[in-house]
Amino acid sequence: MFQFIVGAIVGAVAAYCYRDRIKGYVNDTMPNVRDRAAERLEALGKGAEGVLDRAKSQIESNVRAGQDDPSARRR
């Protein structure tokens, strides 16, 4: 328990001493990370949209084929 408390104190002192460097790093790095994440999510959305469109057309063609096939009808 003592080691945990000492570690927390040392971490707090380090964060206080290097706060300007940490702030500069976050301000410089975070916009790039957000932009890259947004681009990847957009690409993922477009890919998912394409997959859903293909699945929808496949389902529609199967339904049409089932409606056109008289042996597939139930009485």
Long-range contacts (C-beta under 8 A, 24 or more apart in sequence): none
